[in-house]
Amino acid sequence: MKNTPKIVAFGASNSKHSINQQLAIFAAQQIANAEVNILDLNDFEMPIYSIDREKETGFPTEALQFKAHLRESDGIIISFAEHNGAYTAAFKNILDWISRIEKDVWASKPMLLMATSPGARGGRTVLDIAINKFKFMNSNILLDFSLPFFGNNFNKEEGILDADLDREFRQQLSRFQAAIFQTSSVEQ
């Protein structure tokens, strides 16, 4: 009997109205028979990382808790908000802290990396940054999806409205789902 896979999902933004949080939640909810843990970056606010602070006080409780959520999962879904062509400061700070806890930053979990924005590129710039960085931080599968024109292409009740974009999303989600079900059955 297979374990129920556990998914951690979050929008890499601290906005209370984040469209990336909406997309991450939507993606996680599309996986049947999975236990979904939705994280809010606002629950992991901590001092800005510095090597001096780490030496003086160690790791903040929030960083250790965030890392524990990753370790306890079978897969991770992140949808990135783009601020000035890069990660949000809130996400970057969490990444800086958790990358110091142990070398295997993402606990070798399959990842579905996404981004959306109101514009035509759909957060593609930050998504490309994440893909290029994370491939050195995770030995497991990395899948990606970018959703342009969020307001026109997404509806909370119906999901992704454009048929071609929905098909692309479903293909990536299917590959992610296969990877997490494989991970959860191996960890039995």
TORTORFI-515688 format. One record per residue (C-alpha): residue number from 1; x, y, z; residue in one letter. Coordinates in pm, 1 decimal. Each point is the difference from the previous one (the first is absolute). Layout:
(pt NUM, (X, Y, Z), "A")
...
***
This chain:
(pt 1, (0.0, 0.0, 0.0), "M")
(pt 2, (134.4, 342.7, -95.0), "K")
(pt 3, (36.1, 279.7, 247.7), "N")
(pt 4, (-199.7, 313.9, -64.7), "T")
(pt 5, (252.4, 240.9, -154.3), "P")
(pt 6, (59.9, 323.6, 186.4), "K")
(pt 7, (39.9, 318.5, -198.9), "I")
(pt 8, (129.2, 334.2, 122.4), "V")
(pt 9, (-124.9, 290.5, -211.8), "A")
(pt 10, (51.3, 373.4, 22.7), "F")
(pt 11, (19.4, 320.8, -193.8), "G")
(pt 12, (346.2, 153.0, 38.7), "A")
(pt 13, (-149.7, 332.0, 102.6), "S")
(pt 14, (-108.3, 162.4, 323.7), "N")
(pt 15, (-294.1, 179.6, -162.3), "S")
(pt 16, (-331.3, -83.0, 166.0), "K")
(pt 17, (-161.1, 4.8, -346.1), "H")
(pt 18, (273.3, -184.5, -187.5), "S")
(pt 19, (-100.2, -137.9, -338.1), "I")
(pt 20, (294.3, -238.0, 32.8), "N")
(pt 21, (-142.6, -136.0, 326.1), "Q")
(pt 22, (-329.1, -55.3, -185.3), "Q")
(pt 23, (177.6, -188.7, -279.0), "L")
(pt 24, (199.9, -214.6, 244.6), "A")
(pt 25, (-314.7, -92.8, 193.3), "I")
(pt 26, (-186.2, -77.9, -321.9), "F")
(pt 27, (281.8, -226.4, -122.1), "A")
(pt 28, (22.4, -189.1, 328.6), "A")
(pt 29, (-377.5, -52.2, 10.4), "Q")
(pt 30, (7.9, -165.6, -343.0), "Q")
(pt 31, (186.8, -300.2, 139.4), "I")
(pt 32, (-251.4, -257.5, 117.4), "A")
(pt 33, (65.4, -202.0, 313.1), "N")
(pt 34, (274.0, 228.2, 129.2), "A")
(pt 35, (40.3, 174.5, 331.8), "E")
(pt 36, (64.2, 368.1, -74.2), "V")
(pt 37, (185.1, 233.9, 234.9), "N")
(pt 38, (-39.9, 362.6, -112.2), "I")
(pt 39, (268.3, 227.8, 140.6), "L")
(pt 40, (-27.4, 378.2, 34.4), "D")
(pt 41, (335.3, 179.2, -7.2), "L")
(pt 42, (-137.2, 250.8, 251.7), "N")
(pt 43, (12.6, -278.8, 258.9), "D")
(pt 44, (377.4, -28.2, -52.7), "F")
(pt 45, (107.9, 361.7, 31.1), "E")
(pt 46, (343.5, 25.9, 160.0), "M")
(pt 47, (300.8, 231.3, 14.3), "P")
(pt 48, (189.6, 56.8, -322.1), "I")
(pt 49, (262.3, -269.7, -34.7), "Y")
(pt 50, (360.2, 80.9, 81.6), "S")
(pt 51, (290.9, -226.6, 89.4), "I")
(pt 52, (59.0, 210.7, 312.3), "D")
(pt 53, (-358.3, -49.2, 117.6), "R")
(pt 54, (22.7, -373.9, -68.6), "E")
(pt 55, (320.7, -24.7, 208.9), "K")
(pt 56, (-145.5, 210.2, 283.1), "E")
(pt 57, (-349.1, -146.6, 31.4), "T")
(pt 58, (-16.9, -313.1, -216.0), "G")
(pt 59, (-297.3, -77.2, -219.4), "F")
(pt 60, (-336.3, 166.3, 61.5), "P")
(pt 61, (-280.8, -232.9, 101.8), "T")
(pt 62, (-188.5, 103.5, -314.8), "E")
(pt 63, (283.2, -121.0, -224.4), "A")
(pt 64, (11.5, -335.8, 179.8), "L")
(pt 65, (-378.8, -33.5, -24.9), "Q")
(pt 66, (0.1, 83.8, -370.1), "F")
(pt 67, (272.3, -256.5, -62.3), "K")
(pt 68, (-195.4, -261.2, 198.6), "A")
(pt 69, (-302.5, 52.2, -226.5), "H")
(pt 70, (220.8, -67.7, -303.3), "L")
(pt 71, (152.5, -315.2, 150.9), "R")
(pt 72, (-342.4, -139.7, 96.4), "E")
(pt 73, (-135.9, 38.6, -354.2), "S")
(pt 74, (16.8, -225.8, -303.9), "D")
(pt 75, (-7.1, 293.4, -241.4), "G")
(pt 76, (20.3, 378.1, -9.0), "I")
(pt 77, (-201.0, 247.6, -208.4), "I")
(pt 78, (120.7, 360.3, -15.5), "I")
(pt 79, (-145.8, 281.8, -205.7), "S")
(pt 80, (238.3, 296.3, -18.2), "F")
(pt 81, (-94.3, 364.0, 9.5), "A")
(pt 82, (240.1, 220.0, -191.9), "E")
(pt 83, (129.7, 316.5, 164.9), "H")
(pt 84, (238.0, 207.2, -210.1), "N")
(pt 85, (86.8, -300.6, -214.5), "G")
(pt 86, (84.8, -234.8, 290.0), "A")
(pt 87, (-137.9, -175.7, 309.2), "Y")
(pt 88, (-193.5, 192.8, 260.5), "T")
(pt 89, (207.1, 110.8, 299.1), "A")
(pt 90, (-220.3, -213.3, 227.4), "A")
(pt 91, (75.8, -317.9, -195.3), "F")
(pt 92, (369.5, 79.8, -46.8), "K")
(pt 93, (42.8, 45.8, 375.0), "N")
(pt 94, (-161.7, -336.3, 73.3), "I")
(pt 95, (216.3, -161.3, -267.7), "L")
(pt 96, (312.6, 157.6, 149.2), "D")
(pt 97, (-81.5, -138.0, 345.8), "W")
(pt 98, (-106.4, -351.2, -102.9), "I")
(pt 99, (296.8, -41.2, -232.8), "S")
(pt 100, (226.1, 31.5, 304.5), "R")
(pt 101, (-177.7, -271.6, 200.7), "I")
(pt 102, (120.0, -277.9, -228.7), "E")
(pt 103, (141.9, -36.9, -348.9), "K")
(pt 104, (-308.0, -181.9, -136.0), "D")
(pt 105, (-211.5, 315.1, -2.1), "V")
(pt 106, (-316.4, -156.1, -145.2), "W")
(pt 107, (35.8, -338.3, 173.7), "A")
(pt 108, (36.9, -174.0, -340.0), "S")
(pt 109, (-373.4, 30.3, -66.2), "K")
(pt 110, (-163.5, 21.9, -343.9), "P")
(pt 111, (-89.6, 362.2, -70.5), "M")
(pt 112, (-252.3, 176.1, -219.1), "L")
(pt 113, (125.1, 354.9, -48.8), "L")
(pt 114, (-247.8, 250.5, -137.5), "M")
(pt 115, (-49.5, 371.3, -41.9), "A")
(pt 116, (-278.9, 228.5, -108.1), "T")
(pt 117, (-41.6, 371.1, -48.5), "S")
(pt 118, (-246.2, 245.4, -149.9), "P")
(pt 119, (230.8, 37.7, -302.7), "G")
(pt 120, (92.6, -193.0, -312.0), "A")
(pt 121, (308.6, -177.0, 139.3), "R")
(pt 122, (-183.7, -150.1, 295.0), "G")
(pt 123, (292.1, 43.6, 238.3), "G")
(pt 124, (227.8, -190.1, -238.7), "R")
(pt 125, (307.5, 199.9, 105.5), "T")
(pt 126, (-19.8, -105.0, 365.8), "V")
(pt 127, (-100.3, -352.9, -97.2), "L")
(pt 128, (312.1, -33.2, -215.9), "D")
(pt 129, (211.4, 127.0, 290.8), "I")
(pt 130, (-157.4, -261.1, 230.0), "A")
(pt 131, (48.0, -286.0, -247.3), "I")
(pt 132, (363.8, 89.3, -61.4), "N")
(pt 133, (69.5, 30.1, 373.8), "K")
(pt 134, (-204.0, -293.5, 127.4), "F")
(pt 135, (149.2, -254.5, -239.8), "K")
(pt 136, (316.8, 32.2, 209.4), "F")
(pt 137, (-195.1, -18.6, 327.3), "M")
(pt 138, (-216.8, -304.2, -69.5), "N")
(pt 139, (86.9, -334.7, -152.9), "S")
(pt 140, (-365.0, -86.8, -65.1), "N")
(pt 141, (-229.8, 92.3, -287.6), "I")
(pt 142, (-71.5, 368.0, -67.8), "L")
(pt 143, (-303.3, 81.0, -210.7), "L")
(pt 144, (-115.4, 347.4, -95.6), "D")
(pt 145, (-298.6, 194.8, -124.5), "F")
(pt 146, (-54.8, 369.8, -67.9), "S")
(pt 147, (-347.1, 156.3, -22.7), "L")
(pt 148, (-13.2, 336.9, -179.3), "P")
(pt 149, (-282.1, 253.1, 36.5), "F")
(pt 150, (-128.8, -145.3, 327.3), "F")
(pt 151, (-316.2, 212.7, 1.8), "G")
(pt 152, (-102.8, -124.3, -345.2), "N")
(pt 153, (120.5, -359.9, 27.8), "N")
(pt 154, (-100.8, -105.3, 351.4), "F")
(pt 155, (-321.7, -24.8, 194.4), "N")
(pt 156, (-22.9, -141.1, 353.9), "K")
(pt 157, (-300.8, -215.3, -86.0), "E")
(pt 158, (107.6, -118.9, -345.8), "E")
(pt 159, (379.5, 7.8, 24.9), "G")
(pt 160, (209.9, 66.8, -308.8), "I")
(pt 161, (-231.0, 128.8, -273.5), "L")
(pt 162, (222.9, -14.3, -308.6), "D")
(pt 163, (-13.3, -354.1, -144.6), "A")
(pt 164, (363.2, -11.0, -117.3), "D")
(pt 165, (132.5, 134.4, 331.3), "L")
(pt 166, (-222.1, -240.3, 193.4), "D")
(pt 167, (129.7, -292.6, -207.0), "R")
(pt 168, (361.5, 104.9, 67.1), "E")
(pt 169, (-76.6, 37.7, 372.7), "F")
(pt 170, (-169.4, -343.4, 15.0), "R")
(pt 171, (300.2, -165.6, -169.0), "Q")
(pt 172, (242.2, 144.7, 252.9), "Q")
(pt 173, (-236.5, -76.6, 287.7), "L")
(pt 174, (-34.2, -360.1, -117.5), "S")
(pt 175, (377.8, -44.5, -1.2), "R")
(pt 176, (22.8, 159.0, 345.6), "F")
(pt 177, (-278.7, -222.9, 130.0), "Q")
(pt 178, (173.9, -313.3, -129.0), "A")
(pt 179, (321.5, 108.7, 174.3), "A")
(pt 180, (-166.9, 68.7, 336.5), "I")
(pt 181, (-196.3, -324.3, -2.2), "F")
(pt 182, (325.3, -182.7, -72.6), "Q")
(pt 183, (172.0, 187.5, 285.2), "T")
(pt 184, (-281.3, -73.2, 246.9), "S")
(pt 185, (-3.2, -373.7, -85.1), "S")
(pt 186, (379.1, -24.0, 39.7), "V")
(pt 187, (-16.5, 163.5, 343.6), "E")
(pt 188, (-251.0, -253.0, 133.8), "Q")
***
